[in-house]
Amino acid sequence: MSSRRRSRFTPSLPLLYSAHRYPPAKCIWNAAHPGALVIVTANVGPGDGQRIDLEIIDSSSHKNVYLSKKDVNGEKRFAITAHAEEDIGVCFRNYLDPGVAVEAKPRSRVIDLDVDIGADAVDYNAIANQESLSALETEMRKLEGVVKEIVDEMEYLKKREERFQSTNSTLHEFDIVIIQKHDFARPDPISLIYDFIPQESNRTFYDRAACTSA
């Protein structure tokens, strides 16, 4: 079961995951451009007899797996860079330990998830400390990142529109060729019948049909 969210970032979400012997993956999805920095912060709550596994993937045809971690506990932070113009999925599975009996009320764990993408994922405070930037310079650096994201988004939309127009133009030309090659001339019904009659009876039938039509 997957929950798809097409957004630039995911605010902190408290998620409840039930434990199973063979748990299904539950994913949170976010749109990301190639080269975009993605920071995933997961805070896994306590839970006896359970094991949380984390996997970060994308929805491309290649099914890229960016990261896979087993037995995630407490607060963890992961950073990846998107490779494709697809959604990035943060997926969790909550395994019930083999030695724990299956109970009527399933055990569960709470996970607080925070996903930052692009400019939201950059730690500008660390950059300011490293480069000795003033507060104003730090804000300007943030604005530069936001503007770059907007420009990249506009460029992506432009290229996608061009691809759609090219596809529509190709399909339109193909339809015209099909119409031009199609023969709309209505055949002579007597000729059609003549073609399906045995050879020895063709001449007699054709003569009678011709006389009748005359």
N, C-alpha and C positions, 0 to 999 in steps of 0.2 A: 504494500500500500504506500503510495507516494502522495505527498501534498505539494502541488506545484504553485509557486509564487513567483511571478515575473516582476521583480522589483530590483532596484539598484543596490539595496542593502536590506538586511533583515534585522529589525530591532530585537532586543533580548526577548526570547520567547520561552516560557516554561512549558516543557513538553513532558508528557507522561508516557513511559514505555513499559508495557507489560512483559514479563519474562515467560519464555517458552523454550521447550526443548529445541525446536527448529523455528526460530522467530523469523517473520518476514522483515524485510528492510523497510524502514520508514524514513522518508527523505524530505528535506526542505530544499526547494529549487530557487535559484536566482539567476537572472540574465547577466552575462558578462561578455566583454569584447576580448579578442585575442590580445595577449600581453597585459591584461588587467591584473593588478595585485588583488588577491582575495585573502582576507584574514578571518579565520574561523576561531571563535572563542567558545568553548564548551565547558560548562560547569556541571559535572555529573554528581548527583546526590548519592547518599549512602543507600545500600541495599544488600542485605545478607543473601548468600547463595545465588548471586546473579553476576553476570559478566557483560559489560557493555563494549561492543566493537564498533569502531568508527571507520567509515570509508567516504572519501571525497571523489566524485566522478563527474563526468559531463554527459550531455544527451546527444553527442555527435554520433555519427555512424561508426566511428572507431571505438566508442565507449571507453574513452581515456580514464584511467584510474590514477589520480594524482597522489593519493595518500591512503594508507590502510593501517589502522592501529587496533590492537586487541587489548582488552581489559583496561579501558580508560576510566580513571577515577579522579575526582576532584576537578579543579580548574586547569584546563589545558588550552594552549593557543597554537594554532597551526597556520602556516602561510604557504600559499601556492600561487602560481601564475597561470592564468587561463591560456589554453592553446588554440581554442576554436571559438567561432561565433555561435556558441550554444549556451544552454543553461548549465549552471554548476549545481550539483546536488550534494548535500551533506546528509549522509545516510547513517542510521544507527540500527543495531540489532541488540536485543537484550536476551542473553542466553540464561536459561535456568541450569544451575550446576547439576552434573549427573547424580551426585549424591543426595540431592534434595528431592523429596517426594512432591509429585504434582498435587497441589491443593485446590480446593473448591474455589477459593478466591485467589486469583493469580497474584504473585508478587510483582512489584513494579518499582521503577526508579524515575525520579524527576531530573530532567536535563534542562539547564538554562543555556540557550543557544544565541549567539550573536555573530552575524556575518557582515563584514564590511568589505566593500568592493571599490576599487579605483581610488579616487581622492580620499574617500572616507576611511580607507585602509592604511593610509600613510600616517606615520607617527611624526607629526610636525613639531612636537615638543622636543623629541630626540634630535631632529634636524636642527632646530633652533639652538639647542645646547652645543651640538657638534660644530655648527658654523657661526656661532655667536651672533645670532640674528636678534634684532629688536622685536618687540611685540608687533609693530607695524609691518616689519619685513616678513614676519611669520605669517601674518594674515594675508599679505600679498602673495606669498608662496602658496597658501591654500587656494586663493582665488585663481592662480595660474593653473593649479591642478583641476579645479572645477571647470574652467574655460576649456582646457584641453579635452576633458571628457565630453563636453557639449559639442566641440568641433568633431571629435571622433564619432559621436552619435549621428551628427548630421551627415558626415561622410559615409557612414554605414547605410543610412536611409537612402542617400542618393544612389549608391551602388546597387542597393536592392531594387530600387525603382527602375534603374537602367536594365537590370536583369529581367524584371517582369515585362518591361516594354519590348525587349529583344525576343523574349519567349512568345509574347502575344503576336508580334510581327511575323515570326516564323510560322506559327500556327495559321495565321491568316493567309499567308502565301501558300501554305500547303493546301488549305481549303480551296483556293482559287484553282490550283493545278488539278485537284480532284474533279472540280466542276467542269473544267475545260476538257478533261479527258473522258468524261462520262458522255456516252452517246444517248441523247434523248429522242432520237428518231424512232417513231412508232413503227414496228415491223408490220408487214402485210400478214393478216391472220391466215389467209389461204396458204401463203408460203410456209408459215409455221406448221400448219396441219400437214402440208405436203411432205415436210421433212420427217415427220414421224410415221408416215404410212409406208408399209413394205414396198420395195422397189417395183415389183410387178404390178401393183395396184396404183402407183403414183399417177400415171398418165390418165387413166380413166377417171380417177377422183378429181384431178385438177381440171379436166375438161368439163365435168359436171358442175364443179364449183364455179368455174368461170362463166358458164351459161346461166347459172342461177343468179350470180351477181349482176350479170348484164341485164 
